[in-house]
Amino acid sequence: KEINERMEAERSLREKTAHLSAIFESSTHLIWAVNENFELTSFNQNFYRIVKNHYGIRVRIGVRIDDLLLGDEKKDYINYWYPRYAEVFAGRKLEFEKEDAFEGKVYRKVFINPVYNNENIITEISCIANDITESKIYEQKLLSQSGKLSAIFDSSHHYIWTIDKQGR
């Protein structure tokens, strides 16, 4: 009976792991995690592909991305990501937008959160970045149009006003 229960628990765990792995890999988001040494502890294929296309490197578990970079790319990577990672290891959750220009101009919303062990100690951080380029471009177009309309109204010598349904 004990063997059957253990086999059933292992089967259930394998199914859940496969299910979560399928969700993780099918995401269009970039998903990765790093430990306190800023070494990759996990990542999805989308993250792998973007890093490979941008930096020309093949990341792998247990490696710091900056160890695979040279010159200004290494310095830029360290200066941009490591202060953010350190903030999250200090217990703060981060949410910010990042602009990248390696696949055309791409805007991403990045979320970085601490991962706690059972002793409530942060052992790694999880990072998720999703592409917000379309909404960012739309936002920029709206701001541009709004600015143009304001300039037209402000520079006009005509009287311009609006009236609501109550005649106000």
Z-matrix of the N, CA and C atoms (Angstrom, degrees):
N
C 1 1.453
C 2 1.539 1 110.46
N 3 1.338 2 116.21 1 -44.89
C 4 1.471 3 121.19 2 179.96
C 5 1.528 4 110.69 3 -62.38
N 6 1.331 5 116.66 4 -40.13
C 7 1.464 6 120.71 5 178.80
C 8 1.524 7 110.16 6 -64.48
N 9 1.334 8 116.68 7 -42.77
C 10 1.466 9 120.27 8 178.56
C 11 1.525 10 111.62 9 -63.45
N 12 1.324 11 117.48 10 -40.73
C 13 1.466 12 121.09 11 178.30
C 14 1.523 13 110.82 12 -64.01
N 15 1.321 14 115.55 13 -41.45
C 16 1.469 15 119.47 14 178.97
C 17 1.529 16 110.63 15 -66.00
N 18 1.315 17 117.56 16 -42.69
C 19 1.461 18 121.34 17 178.55
C 20 1.529 19 110.41 18 -62.75
N 21 1.303 20 117.27 19 -39.65
C 22 1.465 21 121.57 20 178.82
C 23 1.529 22 110.31 21 -66.54
N 24 1.326 23 116.96 22 -41.85
C 25 1.469 24 120.76 23 177.98
C 26 1.524 25 110.52 24 -63.67
N 27 1.329 26 117.53 25 -41.94
C 28 1.469 27 121.28 26 178.20
C 29 1.522 28 111.21 27 -64.52
N 30 1.349 29 117.18 28 -41.87
C 31 1.467 30 121.36 29 178.15
C 32 1.530 31 110.15 30 -62.18
N 33 1.309 32 116.65 31 -44.62
C 34 1.462 33 121.64 32 179.21
C 35 1.525 34 110.87 33 -62.80
N 36 1.318 35 116.34 34 -41.88
C 37 1.464 36 120.78 35 178.64
C 38 1.527 37 110.73 36 -64.55
N 39 1.335 38 117.52 37 -42.26
C 40 1.473 39 120.82 38 177.44
C 41 1.519 40 111.07 39 -61.42
N 42 1.336 41 117.40 40 -42.36
C 43 1.465 42 121.32 41 179.61
C 44 1.528 43 111.07 42 -63.97
N 45 1.317 44 116.78 43 -45.49
C 46 1.466 45 120.58 44 179.35
C 47 1.527 46 111.10 45 -64.60
N 48 1.320 47 116.82 46 -40.70
C 49 1.465 48 121.10 47 178.30
C 50 1.524 49 110.26 48 -63.22
N 51 1.325 50 116.95 49 -43.94
C 52 1.464 51 120.84 50 178.87
C 53 1.529 52 110.54 51 -63.91
N 54 1.322 53 116.20 52 -40.43
C 55 1.463 54 120.52 53 179.15
C 56 1.527 55 111.20 54 -63.28
N 57 1.323 56 116.80 55 -48.59
C 58 1.471 57 120.58 56 179.22
C 59 1.522 58 111.37 57 -64.77
N 60 1.311 59 117.09 58 -37.33
C 61 1.463 60 121.14 59 178.01
C 62 1.527 61 110.42 60 -63.99
N 63 1.327 62 117.56 61 -40.36
C 64 1.461 63 121.29 62 178.74
C 65 1.532 64 110.14 63 -64.25
N 66 1.312 65 117.49 64 -41.39
C 67 1.472 66 121.17 65 177.25
C 68 1.521 67 109.58 66 -63.23
N 69 1.307 68 116.34 67 -47.54
C 70 1.461 69 123.70 68 -179.47
C 71 1.521 70 111.34 69 -57.04
N 72 1.315 71 117.43 70 -46.80
C 73 1.464 72 122.10 71 -175.99
C 74 1.522 73 113.38 72 -78.44
N 75 1.323 74 118.30 73 -27.14
C 76 1.465 75 119.81 74 -177.29
C 77 1.532 76 112.29 75 -84.78
N 78 1.295 77 117.32 76 -6.29
C 79 1.460 78 120.77 77 -177.95
C 80 1.528 79 111.28 78 -69.31
N 81 1.325 80 115.46 79 143.68
C 82 1.463 81 120.34 80 173.76
C 83 1.526 82 110.34 81 -83.27
N 84 1.315 83 116.51 82 -7.44
C 85 1.459 84 121.66 83 178.13
C 86 1.528 85 110.02 84 -76.33
N 87 1.320 86 115.63 85 156.60
C 88 1.457 87 120.91 86 169.30
C 89 1.524 88 105.30 87 -88.23
N 90 1.317 89 117.23 88 125.64
C 91 1.459 90 121.57 89 -178.32
C 92 1.522 91 107.94 90 -128.99
N 93 1.337 92 115.97 91 127.72
C 94 1.456 93 120.19 92 177.71
C 95 1.521 94 109.39 93 -153.71
N 96 1.310 95 115.65 94 162.76
C 97 1.460 96 122.13 95 177.68
C 98 1.517 97 108.44 96 -139.04
N 99 1.334 98 115.62 97 147.46
C 100 1.462 99 121.15 98 177.52
C 101 1.523 100 109.45 99 -132.70
N 102 1.331 101 115.66 100 152.34
C 103 1.458 102 120.67 101 176.77
C 104 1.528 103 110.34 102 -91.44
N 105 1.328 104 116.80 103 -174.25
C 106 1.467 105 121.10 104 -175.74
C 107 1.529 106 113.15 105 -64.66
N 108 1.337 107 117.35 106 -17.00
C 109 1.470 108 121.16 107 175.58
C 110 1.526 109 111.72 108 -93.60
N 111 1.336 110 116.32 109 8.76
C 112 1.468 111 124.53 110 -178.53
C 113 1.524 112 112.29 111 64.21
N 114 1.335 113 116.49 112 25.17
C 115 1.460 114 121.77 113 175.75
C 116 1.529 115 108.28 114 -88.80
N 117 1.323 116 116.08 115 141.88
C 118 1.462 117 120.18 116 178.65
C 119 1.525 118 110.12 117 -65.27
N 120 1.330 119 116.23 118 130.54
C 121 1.463 120 120.73 119 175.89
C 122 1.520 121 111.02 120 -108.18
N 123 1.333 122 117.09 121 -20.85
C 124 1.462 123 121.76 122 173.79
C 125 1.519 124 108.93 123 -167.86
N 126 1.323 125 115.59 124 159.64
C 127 1.458 126 121.74 125 175.68
C 128 1.518 127 108.62 126 -166.00
N 129 1.334 128 115.95 127 156.35
C 130 1.460 129 119.07 128 176.16
C 131 1.529 130 109.96 129 -95.74
N 132 1.320 131 115.19 130 171.93
C 133 1.462 132 120.49 131 -176.31
C 134 1.525 133 112.32 132 -65.12
N 135 1.320 134 117.33 133 -31.81
C 136 1.459 135 119.77 134 178.73
C 137 1.533 136 110.45 135 -64.66
N 138 1.326 137 117.61 136 -41.61
C 139 1.460 138 121.71 137 175.87
C 140 1.530 139 109.70 138 -61.44
N 141 1.330 140 116.46 139 -46.94
C 142 1.466 141 121.52 140 179.40
C 143 1.526 142 110.54 141 -56.01
N 144 1.344 143 116.46 142 -47.55
C 145 1.464 144 121.50 143 -177.55
C 146 1.528 145 111.71 144 -63.57
N 147 1.319 146 117.60 145 -44.62
C 148 1.472 147 120.78 146 -178.50
C 149 1.525 148 110.38 147 -65.33
N 150 1.322 149 118.02 148 -44.93
C 151 1.473 150 121.16 149 179.58
C 152 1.527 151 110.03 150 -63.70
N 153 1.332 152 116.51 151 -40.99
C 154 1.471 153 120.10 152 179.06
C 155 1.527 154 110.66 153 -63.54
N 156 1.336 155 116.41 154 -44.27
C 157 1.468 156 119.95 155 179.93
C 158 1.528 157 112.09 156 -67.71
N 159 1.318 158 116.97 157 -38.10
C 160 1.467 159 120.37 158 -176.87
C 161 1.531 160 112.37 159 -76.43
N 162 1.324 161 116.11 160 -50.80
C 163 1.463 162 120.13 161 -173.89
C 164 1.528 163 113.81 162 -100.41
N 165 1.322 164 117.16 163 -14.53
C 166 1.464 165 119.60 164 -176.74
C 167 1.516 166 112.79 165 73.72
N 168 1.336 167 117.47 166 26.51
C 169 1.465 168 121.56 167 -179.63
C 170 1.522 169 109.84 168 -121.55
N 171 1.322 170 115.16 169 156.94
C 172 1.467 171 121.45 170 176.78
C 173 1.522 172 107.41 171 -109.08
N 174 1.333 173 115.76 172 106.45
C 175 1.456 174 119.67 173 -179.25
C 176 1.524 175 109.95 174 -74.94
N 177 1.326 176 115.13 175 157.75
C 178 1.457 177 120.80 176 176.12
C 179 1.534 178 108.59 177 -151.44
N 180 1.297 179 114.91 178 159.83
C 181 1.459 180 121.49 179 -178.49
C 182 1.533 181 109.33 180 -60.41
N 183 1.344 182 116.25 181 138.72
C 184 1.456 183 121.68 182 176.80
C 185 1.512 184 114.49 183 89.34
N 186 1.334 185 117.38 184 2.36
C 187 1.467 186 121.06 185 -177.20
C 188 1.526 187 109.32 186 -115.55
N 189 1.322 188 115.79 187 143.22
C 190 1.463 189 121.27 188 171.33
C 191 1.527 190 107.57 189 -85.34
N 192 1.307 191 115.92 190 133.54
C 193 1.466 192 119.26 191 -178.08
C 194 1.518 193 110.87 192 -58.94
N 195 1.326 194 117.92 193 -39.84
C 196 1.468 195 119.38 194 -177.89
C 197 1.527 196 112.29 195 -65.18
N 198 1.339 197 118.35 196 -22.40
C 199 1.465 198 120.37 197 176.29
C 200 1.533 199 111.60 198 -67.75
N 201 1.333 200 116.46 199 -18.54
C 202 1.463 201 121.13 200 -179.56
C 203 1.528 202 112.31 201 -98.32
N 204 1.334 203 116.07 202 -2.10
C 205 1.466 204 120.76 203 -177.47
C 206 1.519 205 110.99 204 -105.77
N 207 1.327 206 114.58 205 162.71
C 208 1.462 207 120.83 206 179.15
C 209 1.530 208 110.32 207 -129.02
N 210 1.325 209 116.00 208 156.53
C 211 1.457 210 122.80 209 169.78
C 212 1.513 211 115.37 210 55.85
N 213 1.343 212 115.30 211 -133.80
C 214 1.459 213 121.29 212 -175.57
C 215 1.524 214 112.54 213 -64.53
N 216 1.341 215 116.89 214 -34.66
C 217 1.467 216 119.17 215 178.48
C 218 1.523 217 110.45 216 -61.14
N 219 1.324 218 116.40 217 -41.64
C 220 1.466 219 120.78 218 179.07
C 221 1.522 220 109.97 219 -64.09
N 222 1.321 221 116.47 220 -47.66
C 223 1.458 222 121.45 221 -178.95
C 224 1.535 223 111.03 222 -62.35
N 225 1.331 224 116.38 223 -45.21
C 226 1.465 225 120.95 224 179.65
C 227 1.519 226 111.34 225 -62.55
N 228 1.330 227 116.61 226 -41.78
C 229 1.461 228 120.98 227 179.22
C 230 1.531 229 110.49 228 -61.80
N 231 1.304 230 116.06 229 -49.38
C 232 1.473 231 120.92 230 -179.31
C 233 1.526 232 110.64 231 -61.39
N 234 1.330 233 116.84 232 -46.61
C 235 1.466 234 120.46 233 -178.08
C 236 1.520 235 113.07 234 -66.02
N 237 1.321 236 117.26 235 -30.45
C 238 1.463 237 119.35 236 -178.57
C 239 1.529 238 111.85 237 -85.66
N 240 1.332 239 118.04 238 -52.08
C 241 1.458 240 121.14 239 -170.47
C 242 1.527 241 114.64 240 -85.11
N 243 1.317 242 118.50 241 -38.93
C 244 1.459 243 118.82 242 -172.38
C 245 1.527 244 114.56 243 -65.16
N 246 1.336 245 119.96 244 -38.70
C 247 1.475 246 117.61 245 174.77
C 248 1.533 247 111.97 246 -62.57
N 249 1.313 248 117.64 247 -35.88
C 250 1.463 249 121.15 248 178.64
C 251 1.532 250 110.19 249 -68.39
N 252 1.334 251 116.17 250 -46.33
C 253 1.457 252 118.93 251 177.07
C 254 1.529 253 110.72 252 -58.04
N 255 1.328 254 117.13 253 -43.12
C 256 1.470 255 121.02 254 -178.82
C 257 1.532 256 110.85 255 -62.15
N 258 1.320 257 116.92 256 -39.27
C 259 1.474 258 120.61 257 178.19
C 260 1.520 259 110.65 258 -60.12
N 261 1.322 260 116.56 259 -42.21
C 262 1.458 261 119.93 260 -178.35
C 263 1.530 262 110.34 261 -71.53
N 264 1.321 263 117.49 262 -37.45
C 265 1.469 264 119.31 263 175.10
C 266 1.524 265 111.57 264 -64.70
N 267 1.324 266 117.03 265 -20.88
C 268 1.465 267 120.92 266 175.11
C 269 1.530 268 111.22 267 -82.86
N 270 1.336 269 117.76 268 -1.30
C 271 1.455 270 121.39 269 174.46
C 272 1.516 271 115.87 270 107.97
N 273 1.305 272 118.04 271 1.50
C 274 1.460 273 121.47 272 -177.84
C 275 1.525 274 110.75 273 -95.88
N 276 1.327 275 117.49 274 138.10
C 277 1.467 276 122.00 275 173.54
C 278 1.521 277 107.69 276 -88.40
N 279 1.325 278 116.73 277 140.21
C 280 1.462 279 120.67 278 -179.85
C 281 1.522 280 111.25 279 -119.27
N 282 1.329 281 113.87 280 145.87
C 283 1.455 282 122.24 281 174.07
C 284 1.523 283 106.14 282 -144.02
N 285 1.337 284 116.92 283 122.63
C 286 1.461 285 120.34 284 -177.68
C 287 1.521 286 110.18 285 -155.48
N 288 1.325 287 115.02 286 165.13
C 289 1.459 288 120.68 287 176.31
C 290 1.518 289 108.51 288 -102.36
N 291 1.326 290 114.97 289 143.24
C 292 1.465 291 120.97 290 179.74
C 293 1.518 292 108.87 291 -130.73
N 294 1.315 293 115.69 292 133.34
C 295 1.456 294 121.40 293 177.53
C 296 1.516 295 108.83 294 -103.20
N 297 1.334 296 116.14 295 128.76
C 298 1.458 297 121.78 296 175.82
C 299 1.518 298 108.34 297 -121.61
N 300 1.310 299 115.77 298 146.53
C 301 1.468 300 119.68 299 -177.27
C 302 1.513 301 112.13 300 -122.01
N 303 1.323 302 118.27 301 28.87
C 304 1.457 303 118.71 302 -178.04
C 305 1.523 304 113.52 303 -97.57
N 306 1.300 305 119.73 304 -16.59
C 307 1.472 306 122.71 305 175.73
C 308 1.523 307 107.23 306 -121.37
N 309 1.314 308 117.95 307 50.99
C 310 1.448 309 120.15 308 -163.06
C 311 1.510 310 104.71 309 77.74
N 312 1.285 311 117.63 310 -163.87
C 313 1.461 312 119.76 311 177.36
C 314 1.524 313 108.22 312 -91.47
N 315 1.327 314 116.36 313 121.42
C 316 1.457 315 122.72 314 -178.71
C 317 1.523 316 108.32 315 -123.99
N 318 1.334 317 115.14 316 132.91
C 319 1.464 318 120.99 317 175.68
C 320 1.522 319 107.72 318 -110.43
N 321 1.326 320 114.92 319 135.14
C 322 1.464 321 120.25 320 177.93
C 323 1.517 322 110.40 321 -129.39
N 324 1.305 323 115.30 322 143.77
C 325 1.458 324 122.26 323 171.39
C 326 1.524 325 104.99 324 -96.46
N 327 1.325 326 116.21 325 124.34
C 328 1.461 327 121.55 326 -175.32
C 329 1.525 328 109.47 327 -113.43
N 330 1.321 329 115.45 328 134.03
C 331 1.463 330 122.86 329 176.84
C 332 1.526 331 107.26 330 -121.54
N 333 1.330 332 116.57 331 125.48
C 334 1.467 333 120.35 332 177.94
C 335 1.525 334 107.33 333 -125.44
N 336 1.327 335 115.42 334 126.59
C 337 1.460 336 121.46 335 -175.87
C 338 1.526 337 111.25 336 -131.68
N 339 1.329 338 116.27 337 146.57
C 340 1.467 339 119.21 338 176.16
C 341 1.527 340 111.02 339 -72.89
N 342 1.326 341 115.62 340 148.88
C 343 1.461 342 122.37 341 174.34
C 344 1.530 343 106.25 342 -115.74
N 345 1.320 344 115.91 343 120.64
C 346 1.467 345 121.90 344 -175.85
C 347 1.523 346 110.74 345 -99.56
N 348 1.327 347 116.13 346 145.56
C 349 1.461 348 119.63 347 173.10
C 350 1.526 349 108.77 348 -87.35
N 351 1.352 350 117.64 349 -174.52
C 352 1.466 351 120.70 350 -177.31
C 353 1.527 352 113.18 351 -70.09
N 354 1.330 353 118.09 352 -9.48
C 355 1.469 354 122.02 353 175.80
C 356 1.524 355 111.47 354 -100.45
N 357 1.351 356 115.96 355 13.08
C 358 1.466 357 123.27 356 178.61
C 359 1.535 358 112.84 357 63.79
N 360 1.323 359 116.00 358 32.36
C 361 1.463 360 122.51 359 176.80
C 362 1.523 361 107.77 360 -107.87
N 363 1.318 362 116.31 361 136.86
C 364 1.456 363 120.19 362 179.08
C 365 1.524 364 108.20 363 -75.87
N 366 1.329 365 115.59 364 117.94
C 367 1.466 366 120.75 365 -177.93
C 368 1.524 367 112.35 366 -105.86
N 369 1.317 368 115.99 367 -23.44
C 370 1.458 369 121.16 368 176.85
C 371 1.520 370 108.65 369 -159.60
N 372 1.317 371 115.53 370 174.09
C 373 1.464 372 119.91 371 177.02
C 374 1.519 373 108.48 372 -127.94
N 375 1.323 374 114.77 373 145.24
C 376 1.461 375 119.77 374 178.07
C 377 1.523 376 108.67 375 -106.52
N 378 1.325 377 115.02 376 141.98
C 379 1.458 378 121.68 377 -176.52
C 380 1.521 379 109.29 378 -129.42
N 381 1.309 380 115.49 379 133.80
C 382 1.460 381 121.74 380 176.57
C 383 1.519 382 107.49 381 -133.58
N 384 1.330 383 115.92 382 131.61
C 385 1.456 384 120.93 383 177.72
C 386 1.515 385 108.56 384 -128.98
N 387 1.335 386 116.10 385 128.57
C 388 1.457 387 118.73 386 176.73
C 389 1.518 388 110.29 387 -120.17
N 390 1.307 389 114.64 388 148.16
C 391 1.458 390 123.04 389 -176.54
C 392 1.525 391 109.67 390 -74.13
N 393 1.325 392 116.57 391 121.00
C 394 1.466 393 122.07 392 177.90
C 395 1.528 394 110.47 393 -118.77
N 396 1.327 395 116.71 394 22.63
C 397 1.464 396 121.42 395 -174.45
C 398 1.521 397 112.02 396 -57.82
N 399 1.335 398 117.72 397 -47.90
C 400 1.466 399 119.96 398 -177.98
C 401 1.521 400 112.03 399 -59.48
N 402 1.322 401 117.28 400 -47.26
C 403 1.463 402 119.49 401 -179.29
C 404 1.523 403 111.44 402 -67.97
N 405 1.323 404 117.82 403 -33.43
C 406 1.467 405 121.58 404 178.33
C 407 1.537 406 110.55 405 -67.29
N 408 1.330 407 116.90 406 -42.86
C 409 1.467 408 120.65 407 177.63
C 410 1.523 409 109.92 408 -63.94
N 411 1.330 410 117.85 409 -42.28
C 412 1.460 411 122.19 410 177.71
C 413 1.532 412 110.22 411 -60.87
N 414 1.320 413 116.04 412 -44.33
C 415 1.473 414 121.37 413 178.04
C 416 1.528 415 111.01 414 -60.13
N 417 1.315 416 116.79 415 -43.41
C 418 1.463 417 121.02 416 179.26
C 419 1.523 418 111.39 417 -64.55
N 420 1.342 419 117.32 418 -38.84
C 421 1.456 420 120.93 419 177.69
C 422 1.525 421 110.77 420 -64.72
N 423 1.342 422 116.16 421 -42.15
C 424 1.468 423 119.78 422 178.25
C 425 1.523 424 111.33 423 -62.06
N 426 1.310 425 116.54 424 -43.93
C 427 1.465 426 120.09 425 178.89
C 428 1.522 427 111.31 426 -63.46
N 429 1.311 428 116.13 427 -39.94
C 430 1.464 429 120.41 428 179.16
C 431 1.522 430 110.61 429 -64.99
N 432 1.332 431 117.50 430 -45.91
C 433 1.462 432 120.83 431 178.90
C 434 1.516 433 111.29 432 -64.01
N 435 1.309 434 116.17 433 -41.54
C 436 1.461 435 120.38 434 178.37
C 437 1.516 436 110.51 435 -61.35
N 438 1.328 437 116.68 436 -42.47
C 439 1.464 438 121.07 437 177.95
C 440 1.522 439 111.88 438 -63.06
N 441 1.339 440 116.57 439 -40.81
C 442 1.462 441 120.43 440 178.86
C 443 1.524 442 110.92 441 -64.43
N 444 1.332 443 116.13 442 -44.49
C 445 1.468 444 119.13 443 179.52
C 446 1.526 445 111.48 444 -63.47
N 447 1.311 446 116.52 445 -41.88
C 448 1.469 447 120.19 446 177.83
C 449 1.518 448 110.54 447 -61.67
N 450 1.314 449 117.54 448 -42.02
C 451 1.463 450 121.34 449 179.09
C 452 1.522 451 110.89 450 -63.34
N 453 1.339 452 116.99 451 -41.07
C 454 1.463 453 120.59 452 178.81
C 455 1.523 454 110.43 453 -63.08
N 456 1.323 455 117.05 454 -48.80
C 457 1.466 456 120.11 455 -179.10
C 458 1.524 457 111.94 456 -65.47
N 459 1.328 458 116.56 457 -41.56
C 460 1.465 459 120.23 458 -177.86
C 461 1.523 460 112.81 459 -68.79
N 462 1.315 461 117.46 460 -29.09
C 463 1.460 462 119.49 461 -177.05
C 464 1.533 463 112.76 462 -94.50
N 465 1.326 464 116.78 463 -2.98
C 466 1.462 465 119.92 464 -177.78
C 467 1.534 466 110.89 465 -77.48
N 468 1.335 467 115.68 466 146.49
C 469 1.461 468 121.01 467 175.68
C 470 1.518 469 110.90 468 -95.49
N 471 1.315 470 116.32 469 5.39
C 472 1.459 471 120.99 470 179.91
C 473 1.517 472 109.89 471 -92.80
N 474 1.321 473 114.80 472 156.42
C 475 1.461 474 119.48 473 172.45
C 476 1.520 475 107.46 474 -82.59
N 477 1.326 476 115.78 475 127.30
C 478 1.461 477 121.05 476 -178.45
C 479 1.518 478 107.77 477 -130.70
N 480 1.331 479 116.61 478 130.33
C 481 1.446 480 120.45 479 177.39
C 482 1.517 481 109.25 480 -152.44
N 483 1.319 482 115.33 481 169.17
C 484 1.455 483 121.50 482 176.71
C 485 1.517 484 109.36 483 -124.19
N 486 1.318 485 115.88 484 155.55
C 487 1.462 486 122.22 485 179.79
C 488 1.528 487 107.36 486 -131.78
N 489 1.335 488 116.03 487 135.89
C 490 1.472 489 119.01 488 176.71
C 491 1.527 490 109.56 489 -87.69
N 492 1.347 491 117.52 490 -177.99
C 493 1.464 492 122.28 491 -175.97
C 494 1.526 493 112.95 492 -63.70
N 495 1.307 494 117.70 493 -23.64
C 496 1.465 495 121.22 494 178.65
C 497 1.526 496 111.55 495 -88.99
N 498 1.287 497 117.35 496 6.60
C 499 1.470 498 120.61 497 177.92
C 500 1.521 499 113.18 498 79.25
N 501 1.299 500 118.29 499 14.72
C 502 1.473 501 121.25 500 178.30
C 503 1.513 502 109.11 501 -90.47
